């Protein structure tokens, strides 16, 4: 079965009955004649339906074996238990993602896988869908809304529980900052370099004092 099958394909197949003709397909899927013709061509290209092409008609539309197999696969999927992916779809629909293409891009699912999931949620009473103008919109039911809120509330709690279960890293003491006096002592040179610096300071001080004495003596003689 081609992976390009979408939920619109599946929903259109389910709308086709034993007396559906090509001329009445638009009424069956709530679409214009142009949109219905495009849908019929797409379904035929994917091997899901067949129809006659006689003028002036009517032209009978029949579901092929491949189309019947798709419906059977969808019914089998609908009987499977509810799981996390179903919850994720409900949460996205609750958040405003009503078009299957939007759900597909957000969840990164194949179109066929998403189609089977939406059908499953529909059969289990969590969503319904509306066919209009060659497209389909997904709507939550009352049960689906409550289910989506429960699923959305459970996710933050699970993340919080996982965070609380992580081991706490031991507290690392910050290195003790040296006080000002210690810092100055650390910056002062040690050993021979310190002695040389002290000698130089003493000599400079003596020169300044002697210079001051000579200067005062010179002033007094004037």
C-alpha positions as CSV (number, residue, x, y, z in Angstrom):
1,X,0.0,0.0,0.0
2,X,1.5,3.4,-1.0
3,X,2.8,5.5,1.9
4,X,1.2,8.6,0.3
5,X,-2.2,7.5,1.4
6,X,-3.8,10.2,3.6
7,X,-6.7,10.4,6.0
8,X,-8.6,12.3,3.3
9,X,-8.2,9.2,1.1
10,X,-9.5,6.9,3.8
11,X,-12.4,9.2,4.7
12,X,-13.4,9.4,1.1
13,X,-13.3,5.6,0.7
14,X,-15.6,5.3,3.8
15,X,-18.1,7.7,2.1
16,X,-18.4,5.6,-1.0
17,X,-21.4,3.2,-1.0
18,X,-22.7,0.6,-3.4
19,X,-24.8,3.1,-5.3
20,X,-22.2,5.9,-5.4
21,X,-21.5,7.2,-8.9
22,X,-18.8,9.6,-10.1
23,X,-21.4,12.3,-10.7
24,X,-22.6,12.0,-7.0
25,X,-19.2,11.7,-5.4
26,X,-19.1,15.5,-4.7
27,X,-22.2,15.1,-2.5
28,X,-20.8,12.1,-0.8
29,X,-17.6,13.9,0.3
30,X,-19.2,17.4,0.6
31,X,-17.1,18.9,-2.2
32,X,-17.5,20.7,-5.5
33,X,-17.6,18.8,-8.8
34,X,-14.0,20.0,-9.5
35,X,-12.7,18.9,-6.0
36,X,-14.6,15.6,-6.3
37,X,-13.0,15.0,-9.7
38,X,-9.5,15.6,-8.4
39,X,-10.2,13.3,-5.4
40,X,-11.5,10.5,-7.7
41,X,-8.5,10.8,-9.9
42,X,-6.1,10.7,-6.9
43,X,-7.9,7.6,-5.4
44,X,-7.8,5.8,-8.8
45,X,-4.1,6.6,-9.3
46,X,-3.4,5.1,-5.9
47,X,-5.4,2.0,-6.8
48,X,-8.1,2.5,-4.2
49,X,-11.1,2.9,-6.4
50,X,-12.1,2.3,-10.0
51,X,-14.9,3.8,-12.1
52,X,-16.3,3.8,-15.6
53,X,-15.9,6.6,-18.0
54,X,-19.0,6.5,-20.2
55,X,-20.9,9.6,-21.5
56,X,-23.4,10.8,-20.4
57,X,-23.2,8.4,-17.4
58,X,-23.9,7.6,-14.7
59,X,-20.5,6.2,-14.0
60,X,-20.2,3.7,-11.2
61,X,-17.5,4.0,-8.5
62,X,-16.3,0.8,-6.9
63,X,-13.7,0.2,-4.2
64,X,-10.9,-2.0,-5.3
65,X,-9.3,-4.8,-3.3
66,X,-6.5,-2.5,-2.3
67,X,-9.1,0.0,-1.0
68,X,-10.9,-2.7,0.9
69,X,-7.6,-3.9,2.4
70,X,-6.9,-0.3,3.6
71,X,-10.3,-0.2,5.3
72,X,-9.7,-3.6,6.9
73,X,-6.3,-2.4,8.1
74,X,-7.8,0.7,9.6
75,X,-10.4,-1.3,11.5
76,X,-7.7,-3.6,12.8
77,X,-5.7,-0.5,14.0
78,X,-8.9,0.9,15.7
79,X,-9.1,-2.2,17.9
80,X,-5.6,-1.7,19.3
81,X,-5.2,-0.2,22.8
82,X,-4.9,3.5,23.4
83,X,-1.2,4.6,23.6
84,X,1.1,7.6,23.9
85,X,1.0,8.5,20.2
86,X,-2.8,8.7,20.4
87,X,-2.5,11.0,23.4
88,X,0.0,13.2,21.4
89,X,-2.4,13.5,18.5
90,X,-5.2,14.5,20.9
91,X,-3.0,17.1,22.6
92,X,-2.1,18.6,19.2
93,X,-5.7,18.7,18.1
94,X,-6.6,20.4,21.4
95,X,-3.9,23.0,20.7
96,X,-5.5,23.9,17.4
97,X,-3.9,21.5,14.8
98,X,-7.1,20.6,13.0
99,X,-5.7,19.7,9.6
100,X,-4.0,16.3,9.1
101,X,-1.1,18.0,7.2
102,X,-0.4,20.2,10.3
103,X,-0.5,17.1,12.6
104,X,1.8,15.3,10.2
105,X,4.4,18.1,10.2
106,X,4.2,18.5,14.0
107,X,4.5,14.9,14.9
108,X,6.7,13.9,11.9
109,X,4.5,10.9,11.0
110,X,4.0,9.2,7.7
111,X,0.6,10.2,6.1
112,X,-0.7,6.7,6.2
113,X,0.3,6.1,9.8
114,X,-1.4,9.3,10.8
115,X,-4.5,8.4,8.8
116,X,-4.8,5.1,10.6
117,X,-4.4,6.8,14.0
118,X,-7.0,9.4,13.3
119,X,-9.4,6.7,12.2
120,X,-8.7,4.8,15.4
121,X,-9.4,7.9,17.5
122,X,-12.6,8.4,15.6
123,X,-13.8,4.8,16.1
124,X,-12.9,5.0,19.8
125,X,-15.0,8.2,20.1
126,X,-12.3,10.7,20.8
127,X,-12.5,12.7,17.5
128,X,-14.8,13.4,14.7
129,X,-14.1,14.9,11.3
130,X,-15.7,17.2,8.8
131,X,-15.3,16.8,5.0
132,X,-15.6,20.1,3.1
133,X,-14.3,21.5,-0.2
134,X,-12.0,18.6,-0.9
135,X,-10.4,18.7,2.6
136,X,-10.9,17.4,6.1
137,X,-10.8,19.0,9.5
138,X,-10.4,17.0,12.8
139,X,-12.5,17.9,15.8
140,X,-12.4,16.7,19.4
141,X,-15.4,15.1,21.0
142,X,-16.2,15.6,24.7
143,X,-14.3,12.4,25.6
144,X,-11.4,13.5,23.4
145,X,-11.2,16.9,25.0
146,X,-11.1,15.4,28.5
147,X,-8.5,12.8,27.4
148,X,-6.3,15.5,25.8
149,X,-6.3,17.5,29.0
150,X,-5.4,14.5,31.1
151,X,-2.6,13.6,28.8
152,X,-1.3,17.2,28.7
153,X,-1.3,17.4,32.5
154,X,0.4,14.0,32.9
155,X,3.4,15.1,30.8
156,X,4.7,17.9,33.0
157,X,4.3,15.7,36.1
158,X,6.3,13.0,34.5
159,X,9.1,15.5,33.6
160,X,9.0,16.8,37.1
161,X,9.3,13.3,38.6
162,X,12.2,12.5,36.4
163,X,14.0,15.7,37.4
164,X,13.4,14.9,41.1
165,X,14.8,11.4,40.7
166,X,18.1,12.7,39.3
167,X,21.0,12.6,41.8
168,X,21.9,16.0,43.3
169,X,25.5,16.9,42.7
170,X,27.4,17.6,45.9
171,X,27.8,21.2,46.9
172,X,31.2,22.5,45.8
173,X,32.6,25.1,48.1
174,X,33.7,28.3,46.5
175,X,37.4,29.0,46.8
176,X,38.1,31.2,49.8
177,X,39.1,34.7,48.7
178,X,42.2,36.0,50.4
179,X,41.7,39.2,52.5
180,X,43.3,42.5,51.4
181,X,46.4,42.1,53.5
182,X,47.1,38.6,52.3
183,X,46.5,39.6,48.7
184,X,49.1,42.5,49.2
185,X,51.5,40.1,50.7
186,X,51.0,37.7,47.8
187,X,51.7,40.5,45.4
188,X,54.9,41.6,47.1
189,X,58.0,40.0,45.7
190,X,59.8,37.5,47.9
191,X,63.4,36.7,48.7
192,X,66.3,38.6,47.0
193,X,64.0,40.6,44.8
194,X,62.2,42.0,47.9
195,X,65.4,43.0,49.6
196,X,66.7,44.8,46.5
197,X,63.4,46.7,46.3
198,X,63.7,47.8,50.0
199,X,67.3,49.0,49.5
200,X,66.3,51.0,46.5
201,X,63.5,52.6,48.4
202,X,65.8,53.5,51.3
203,X,68.4,55.1,49.0
204,X,65.7,57.1,47.2
205,X,64.4,58.3,50.6
206,X,68.0,59.3,51.8
207,X,68.6,61.3,48.5
208,X,65.3,63.2,49.0
209,X,66.2,64.1,52.6
210,X,69.7,65.3,51.7
211,X,68.3,67.3,48.8
212,X,65.8,68.9,51.2
213,X,68.5,69.8,53.7
214,X,70.7,71.5,51.0
215,X,67.7,73.3,49.7
216,X,66.8,74.7,53.1
217,X,70.4,75.7,53.8
218,X,70.6,77.6,50.5
219,X,67.4,79.5,51.3
220,X,68.6,80.5,54.7
221,X,71.9,82.0,53.2
222,X,70.0,84.2,50.8
